[in-house]
């Protein structure tokens, strides 16, 4: 299966995630980042649909960006450790990034290239 990859940017064009894998099927969402040892600072995974995440069986912390269906940032959970959970009311999309890489804040508008 070919990985679908996109670039995530803020509305003003700043790159948030240069290599963002799109998890839009049951199997890609189910697998997520499990089994990986780390994420590079410029890579991540975007889950659609998704309003919450769990960190079960993960080996490293991440930043999680929760967005509505139009990619408006609702909440940013920073440095989320393994074996934790997080979510946001109204979230339809979750962007998982390396810990410390989420250079966004609530209210930002995100876009996908490609």
C-alpha positions in Angstrom: 0.0 0.0 0.0 1.3 3.4 -0.9 1.6 6.0 1.9 -0.3 9.2 1.2 1.8 12.2 2.3 1.1 15.9 2.4 2.5 19.1 3.8 0.6 20.9 6.6 0.9 24.7 6.7 -0.6 27.6 8.6 -2.8 30.0 6.7 0.2 32.4 6.2 2.2 29.5 4.6 4.5 28.5 7.4 5.2 24.8 7.3 4.0 22.9 10.4 4.7 19.4 9.1 6.7 18.9 5.9 6.1 15.1 5.6 2.7 14.3 7.0 1.4 10.8 6.5 -2.4 10.8 6.0 -4.2 8.2 8.1 -7.7 8.2 6.5 -8.6 4.5 6.4 -9.5 2.1 9.2 -6.1 0.3 9.0 -3.9 3.4 8.8 -5.7 5.0 11.8 -5.6 1.7 13.7 -1.8 1.3 13.2 -1.0 5.0 13.6 2.5 5.6 14.9 2.7 2.3 16.9 5.8 0.3 16.2 7.9 3.4 15.4 10.9 4.4 17.6 10.6 8.1 16.9 9.4 10.9 14.6 11.7 13.3 12.9 11.0 17.0 13.7 9.6 17.5 10.2 7.3 14.5 10.0 3.9 13.5 11.5 0.6 11.8 10.9 -2.8 13.3 10.3 -5.8 11.3 11.4 -9.1 12.0 9.7 -11.7 11.3 11.2 -10.4 11.6 14.7 -11.3 13.5 17.9 -9.2 11.7 20.4 -6.0 9.6 20.6 -4.4 7.2 22.9 -0.7 6.6 23.5 -0.9 2.9 24.4 2.1 0.9 23.1 3.9 4.1 22.0 7.6 4.4 22.8 8.0 8.2 22.6 6.1 11.4 23.5 4.4 13.5 20.8 2.5 16.8 20.4 -1.1 16.3 19.3 -3.0 19.1 17.5 -6.8 18.7 17.5 -8.7 20.5 14.7 -12.3 20.8 13.6 -13.3 19.6 10.1 -12.0 22.8 8.5 -8.6 22.4 10.1 -9.0 25.2 12.7 -6.9 24.4 15.7 -9.1 23.7 18.8 -6.4 22.4 21.2 -2.7 21.5 21.3 -1.6 18.7 23.7 2.1 19.1 24.1 4.6 16.4 25.1 2.0 13.7 25.5 3.7 10.8 27.1 3.2 7.1 26.3 0.2 5.4 28.0 -1.8 8.6 28.1 -5.0 9.8 26.3 -6.1 13.2 24.9 -9.0 14.6 23.0 -10.9 17.8 22.3 -14.6 18.5 22.1 -15.6 19.1 18.4 -12.4 17.7 17.0 -12.6 15.9 13.7 -8.9 15.8 12.8 -5.8 15.0 14.9 -2.3 15.9 13.8 0.5 14.0 15.6 3.9 15.6 15.6 7.3 15.0 17.3 7.3 16.3 20.9 8.2 20.0 20.7 7.4 20.4 17.0 3.8 21.8 17.3 4.5 25.4 16.4 0.7 26.3 16.4 -1.8 27.6 18.8 -5.6 27.5 19.3 -7.4 29.4 16.6 -4.7 28.9 13.9 -6.0 27.8 10.4 -4.1 24.9 8.9 -4.1 23.7 5.2 -2.9 20.6 3.4 -0.8 20.7 0.3 -0.9 17.7 -2.1 
